[in-house]
């Protein structure tokens, strides 16, 4: 009978960087499945188990891509609960406290808390925005990293402040609730966050912060807790590696109702030990299959996120500045398909989506562009020095910021300089005579540009985000244009 030969790639890897699992798998040589048939047309019995295992691995790789946003949410939940409890506001104000957060903005403070709607519905009170006390931009997002609601200036309260009621997918809305706005999330686990934007004194920031409240519907909200995140975090927000990836995913899915969006994941993982309502206790063979699938899934995520030949759209057709968020739908539901590649690659490097990130609002919200290569389409490498020019009149009504991230952790670069970003609101930034600003990223600062320099790590790659807060028309009509990043020798 005719034979088909199916190569299975040998896996040899040691997980590093974001790893929270130290398992190692080594297979010498390449394993080949020779698909052979008996004379009567049936498969030869000695290859049946290998084919069955290969099917499980392929399906688990598919589940990995769909579950990237879920596992990232679970990672942050665990990080938050290492310092606080559900409903406690955790404040990320310093650069050091933000080091674990995927592609965090080092410039603006974050105010964040997790909630579990399987245990209770919650009230959320958001203060009004003002130039004097700060502009509030916030979000509630579910395990799929779809926004349940924006809060603040782009939310239903439109910056006037208000009281929200947040209920879970299976919760009833209390008839006697006192909220101005009711939000139903598609999942039980949610993360709430706001940014207090503005150049504010410590006293004014604290005043605005204390107006944030989140509490169970049976409580009064009078005992709101505020916790400042540690400046010595011991975790990273990137998805864990190895079997830990699947442990995190299973933990989330066990607390959620089975709906179309996660039913597919559970379907793909049948036979691997992950099953709704059952303890995750995989056999050694299932562990091996899942670890191999995670390794390939992580590699696929890297291809979709960082590849030089990227599916991501360029903002300017002749520049290497790419859109970070490439989805057309915040629920990821394209009429013809699920935007799995788009949300998977986005949540591999970033956290949460919001209405403000896709609406073309002039003077409100924010726009992000990412750069991973220089003008010659070579990776940004920490052993080199690069010049990034922000032309004059950057189209941002609030400010612009440029942030450097580690390509392994996808978090703020950690360096001896203890600086990861520069922004137009920073003091001491050197501005050229033509109004442009030159930023340098490299091991050492060019003379005279010490304040415009971010230190790179010579042994590692990096990537860069440009953020425009309150984007203006020249961004949308593309009349304002960023040059490509240039490698320099001095």
C-alpha positions in Angstrom: 0.0 0.0 0.0 1.1 3.6 -0.6 2.9 5.2 2.3 2.7 8.8 3.6 5.6 10.2 5.6 4.7 12.8 8.3 7.8 14.4 9.9 7.3 15.5 13.5 9.8 18.2 14.5 12.2 17.2 17.2 11.8 19.4 20.2 14.9 20.5 22.1 14.5 23.5 24.3 15.2 25.1 27.6 12.6 27.7 28.5 14.1 31.0 29.5 13.1 34.7 30.0 9.4 34.7 31.0 9.7 31.0 32.1 7.9 30.0 35.3 8.4 26.3 34.5 11.9 24.7 34.4 11.0 21.5 32.6 13.2 20.4 29.8 12.4 18.0 27.0 15.1 16.6 24.6 14.5 14.4 21.7 17.6 13.4 19.7 17.1 13.4 16.0 13.8 13.8 14.1 10.9 11.5 14.8 9.2 10.3 11.6 5.7 8.8 11.3 5.5 6.5 8.3 1.8 6.2 7.6 1.5 2.6 6.4 -1.5 0.5 5.6 -2.3 -3.1 5.9 -3.2 -5.0 2.7 -6.9 -4.7 3.7 -6.7 -0.8 3.8 -6.5 -0.3 7.6 -3.6 1.6 9.2 -0.8 -0.5 10.7 -1.4 -0.8 14.4 2.1 0.2 15.4 1.6 3.8 14.3 -1.9 4.5 15.7 -0.7 5.9 19.0 1.9 8.2 17.4 -0.8 9.6 15.1 -3.2 10.0 18.0 -0.5 11.9 20.0 0.3 14.1 17.0 -3.4 15.0 16.6 -3.5 16.1 20.3 -0.4 18.2 19.9 -1.7 20.0 16.7 -5.1 20.7 18.4 -3.3 22.0 21.5 -1.2 24.4 19.4 -4.5 25.8 18.0 -5.9 26.1 21.5 -2.7 28.0 22.6 -3.3 30.8 20.0 -6.9 31.2 21.1 -6.0 31.2 24.8 -3.1 33.7 24.8 -5.4 36.6 26.1 -6.9 34.4 28.8 -3.5 33.3 30.2 -2.2 36.8 30.2 -5.2 38.0 32.2 -4.6 35.1 34.7 -1.0 36.1 35.0 -1.9 39.6 36.0 -4.6 38.4 38.3 -2.0 36.4 40.2 0.4 39.3 40.3 -2.3 41.6 41.7 -3.5 39.1 44.3 0.1 38.7 45.5 -0.2 42.2 46.9 -3.9 42.8 47.4 -7.4 41.3 47.2 -10.3 41.4 44.8 -11.6 45.0 44.9 -8.5 46.6 46.3 -7.1 49.3 44.0 -3.5 48.6 43.2 -1.6 51.7 42.1 1.3 51.4 39.7 2.9 54.8 39.9 6.7 54.2 39.7 8.6 52.7 36.8 9.9 50.0 39.0 6.3 48.9 40.0 5.3 48.7 36.3 8.2 46.4 35.3 6.0 43.3 35.3 3.2 44.8 33.1 3.1 43.9 29.4 4.2 46.9 27.4 3.3 49.3 30.2 3.5 53.1 29.8 6.0 54.3 32.3 4.7 57.8 32.1 1.1 57.7 33.5 -0.1 56.0 36.7 -2.3 52.9 36.5 -5.0 52.2 39.1 -6.0 48.5 38.8 -8.0 45.8 40.5 -9.3 42.3 39.7 -12.9 41.2 40.4 -14.5 37.7 40.4 -18.2 38.1 39.3 -18.9 34.5 40.2 -18.7 35.6 43.8 -20.5 38.9 43.6 -21.5 41.8 41.3 -19.7 45.0 41.9 -20.3 48.7 42.0 -17.6 51.0 40.5 -17.4 54.7 41.2 -15.3 56.8 38.8 -14.5 60.5 39.4 -15.1 63.2 36.9 -12.3 64.3 34.6 -10.9 67.8 34.7 -7.7 69.6 33.7 -7.2 70.5 37.4 -7.7 67.0 38.9 -6.7 64.8 36.0 -8.4 63.2 33.0 -9.7 59.7 33.7 -9.4 57.1 31.0 -10.4 53.6 32.1 -11.6 50.2 31.1 -13.2 47.0 32.3 -12.0 44.0 30.3 -12.9 40.3 30.4 -10.7 37.2 30.0 -10.7 37.5 26.2 -9.4 41.0 26.6 -12.5 42.5 25.1 -13.7 45.6 26.8 -16.9 45.1 28.8 -16.9 49.0 29.0 -14.8 52.0 28.8 -14.7 54.2 31.9 -14.2 58.0 32.1 -13.8 60.3 29.2 -14.6 57.6 26.5 -17.1 55.7 28.7 -20.8 56.2 29.1 -20.1 58.9 31.7 -18.2 60.9 29.1 -15.7 62.2 31.7 -18.5 63.4 34.1 -17.9 60.5 36.5 -20.5 58.1 37.6 -21.5 54.9 39.3 -21.4 51.6 37.4 -22.9 48.2 38.2 -20.8 45.3 36.9 -22.5 41.9 36.6 -21.3 38.5 35.4 -22.5 36.4 32.5 -24.9 34.4 34.7 -25.7 37.1 37.3 -29.1 38.8 37.7 -29.3 42.6 37.7 -30.6 43.7 41.1 -33.9 45.5 40.7 -33.0 48.0 43.4 -29.5 48.9 42.2 -28.3 52.5 42.5 -26.0 52.6 39.5 -26.0 55.2 36.7 -24.8 52.5 34.2 -25.1 48.8 34.1 -22.4 46.7 32.4 -22.7 42.9 31.8 -19.4 41.2 31.3 -19.0 38.0 29.2 -16.8 36.4 31.9 -16.5 36.1 35.6 -12.9 37.2 35.9 -12.4 40.8 35.0 -9.7 43.4 35.4 -10.7 47.1 36.0 -8.2 49.9 35.4 -8.0 53.6 35.0 -5.2 56.0 34.2 -5.1 59.4 35.8 -3.6 61.6 33.1 -2.3 65.0 33.7 0.7 66.9 35.3 -0.7 66.8 38.8 0.8 67.4 42.3 1.0 64.5 44.7 -1.8 66.1 46.7 -4.2 66.4 43.7 -3.3 63.0 42.4 -4.1 61.5 45.8 -7.4 63.4 46.0 -8.5 62.1 42.6 -7.3 58.6 43.5 -9.4 58.5 46.6 -12.5 59.1 44.6 -12.1 55.7 42.9 -14.2 53.0 44.5 -15.0 49.4 43.7 -17.0 47.2 46.1 -19.4 44.3 46.2 -23.1 45.2 45.9 -23.8 44.1 49.5 -21.1 46.5 50.8 -21.1 50.3 51.3 -17.7 51.2 49.7 -16.7 53.0 52.8 -13.7 50.8 53.4 -12.0 51.0 50.1 -8.4 49.9 50.2 -5.5 51.4 48.1 -2.3 49.4 47.7 0.8 50.8 46.1 2.4 48.1 44.0 5.8 46.9 45.1 9.0 48.4 43.5 10.5 45.0 43.8 8.1 42.7 41.9 8.9 39.1 41.5 6.8 38.3 38.5 6.4 39.2 34.8 3.1 39.7 33.0 4.0 37.6 29.9 2.4 34.2 29.6 4.2 31.5 31.5 6.1 28.8 29.7 5.8 25.0 29.7 3.1 23.2 31.6 2.4 26.3 33.7 0.7 27.8 30.7 -1.9 25.1 30.7 -2.3 25.2 34.5 -3.1 28.9 34.3 -5.6 28.4 31.4 -7.3 25.5 33.2 -7.6 27.6 36.4 -9.5 30.3 34.5 -11.8 28.0 32.5 -12.9 26.1 35.6 -14.4 29.4 37.0 -16.2 30.4 33.8 -19.4 29.2 32.1 -18.9 27.3 28.9 -19.7 29.6 26.0 -18.9 29.5 22.3 -15.6 31.4 22.8 -14.1 29.0 25.3 -16.0 25.9 24.1 -13.7 25.7 21.1 -10.6 25.8 23.4 -12.0 23.1 25.6 -12.8 21.0 22.5 -9.3 21.3 21.1 -7.9 20.2 24.5 -10.0 17.1 24.9 -7.7 14.2 25.7 -4.9 16.4 27.2 -6.3 16.4 30.8 -8.0 19.8 30.6 -11.8 19.3 31.0 -14.5 21.5 32.5 -15.4 20.3 36.0 -12.4 18.0 36.5 -9.1 18.5 38.2 -6.1 19.0 35.9 -3.9 16.1 36.6 -2.3 15.2 33.2 -0.3 11.9 32.6 3.3 12.1 31.7 2.4 11.6 28.1 -0.2 14.4 28.2 2.4 16.7 29.9 4.9 16.0 27.1 2.3 16.7 24.4 1.2 20.0 26.1 4.8 21.2 26.7 5.7 20.6 23.1 2.5 22.3 22.0 3.2 25.3 24.2 6.7 25.7 22.8 5.5 25.7 19.2 2.5 27.9 20.2 5.0 30.4 21.7 7.1 30.3 18.5 4.0 31.0 16.4 3.1 33.9 18.6 6.5 35.4 18.1 6.2 35.0 14.3 2.8 36.8 14.3 4.0 39.5 16.7 7.6 40.2 15.7 8.1 38.8 12.2 10.0 41.1 9.7 7.4 40.1 7.1 4.4 41.1 9.2 0.7 40.9 8.7 0.5 44.1 10.7 -0.5 47.2 8.8 1.9 50.1 8.4 0.6 53.5 9.4 2.8 55.1 6.7 3.2 52.8 3.7 6.9 53.6 3.3 7.8 53.4 7.0 8.3 50.5 9.5 6.0 51.9 12.2 3.2 49.3 12.6 -0.2 49.3 14.2 -0.1 47.4 17.5 -3.8 46.7 17.4 -4.9 45.2 14.1 -8.3 44.0 14.9 -11.4 45.5 13.3 -13.8 44.4 16.1 -13.3 44.7 19.8 -15.2 41.4 20.4 -12.8 39.9 17.8 -15.8 38.7 15.8 -15.2 39.4 12.1 -18.3 38.5 10.1 -16.4 35.8 8.4 -14.0 34.5 11.1 -12.6 35.0 14.6 -9.7 37.4 14.7 -7.5 34.9 16.5 -4.2 35.9 15.0 -4.9 39.6 15.6 -5.9 39.2 19.3 -3.3 36.5 19.9 -0.3 38.5 18.6 -1.6 41.6 20.4 -2.0 40.0 23.8 1.4 38.3 23.4 3.0 41.7 23.6 0.3 43.9 25.2 -2.6 43.9 27.7 -6.2 45.0 27.2 -8.2 46.7 24.4 -10.5 49.6 24.6 -12.8 51.7 22.5 -10.4 54.6 22.7 -7.7 52.5 21.0 -9.8 51.9 17.8 -12.0 55.0 17.5 -10.6 57.8 15.5 -11.4 60.4 18.1 -9.6 63.7 17.7 -8.1 65.0 20.9 -9.3 61.9 22.9 -8.1 58.4 23.6 -4.7 57.3 22.4 -2.9 55.7 19.4 0.0 53.3 19.5 2.6 52.5 16.9 5.3 49.9 17.2 8.7 49.5 15.6 10.7 46.3 15.7 13.3 46.9 13.0 15.4 49.8 11.8 15.4 51.5 8.4 17.2 48.5 6.8 14.7 46.1 8.3 17.2 44.7 10.7 16.1 43.8 14.2 16.6 46.4 16.9 19.6 45.0 18.7 20.8 46.2 22.1 24.5 46.1 21.1 23.9 48.9 18.6 22.9 52.6 19.0 19.8 54.0 17.3 18.4 57.4 16.6 14.7 58.0 16.7 13.5 61.4 15.6 10.1 62.7 16.7 9.3 65.6 14.3 8.1 68.9 15.6 4.4 69.4 16.3 3.7 65.8 17.3 -0.1 65.4 16.8 -1.0 64.8 20.5 -3.2 67.2 22.5 -1.9 65.8 25.8 1.6 64.4 25.2 3.7 61.8 23.3 5.8 59.1 24.8 8.4 56.7 23.4 9.0 53.5 25.4 11.5 50.7 25.0 10.6 47.1 25.8 12.5 43.8 26.2 11.7 41.5 23.3 11.7 38.4 25.6 9.5 39.6 28.5 7.6 42.2 26.4 7.8 44.4 29.5 9.7 47.6 30.2 13.4 47.3 29.5 15.4 46.8 32.7 18.7 48.6 32.6 21.3 50.2 35.0 20.1 53.6 33.9 16.6 52.7 35.4 14.9 54.5 32.5 12.6 52.9 30.0 10.8 55.8 28.3 11.0 59.5 27.3 8.0 61.8 26.8 7.2 65.3 25.9 6.1 66.2 29.4 9.6 65.3 30.9 11.8 68.1 32.0 15.3 68.5 30.6 14.5 67.0 27.2 16.7 68.5 24.5 14.7 69.9 21.5 16.4 70.7 18.2 16.2 74.1 16.6 13.7 72.8 14.0 11.4 71.7 16.8 12.1 68.0 16.5 13.3 65.8 19.3 16.1 63.2 18.9 15.9 60.1 21.1 18.8 57.7 21.3 18.7 54.0 22.4 22.0 52.2 22.9 24.6 51.1 25.4 26.0 54.6 25.9 24.6 58.1 25.5 25.9 60.3 22.7 27.6 63.4 24.1 25.1 66.2 24.8 22.1 63.9 24.6 22.2 62.3 28.0 18.7 63.4 28.8 17.4 62.1 25.5 18.9 58.6 25.9 17.5 55.2 27.0 20.1 52.5 27.8 19.9 49.2 25.9 21.2 45.8 27.0 23.9 44.7 24.6 23.0 41.0 24.8 19.3 41.5 24.1 16.9 42.7 21.4 14.2 45.3 22.0 11.3 47.0 20.4 9.7 50.5 20.7 6.2 51.9 21.1 5.3 55.5 20.2 2.1 56.6 22.0 0.1 59.7 21.1 -2.3 60.8 23.8 -5.2 62.8 22.4 -4.3 62.2 18.7 -5.0 65.0 16.3 -5.8 65.3 12.6 -2.2 65.2 11.3 -1.9 61.7 12.7 -5.0 60.5 10.9 -4.3 62.3 7.6 -0.7 61.2 7.9 0.7 64.6 7.1 2.9 64.2 10.2 5.4 61.5 9.6 7.9 59.6 11.7 11.2 58.7 10.1 12.3 55.1 10.5 14.7 54.2 13.3 18.3 54.7 12.2 21.3 52.8 13.4 24.2 55.2 14.0 27.9 54.9 14.6 29.7 57.6 16.6 
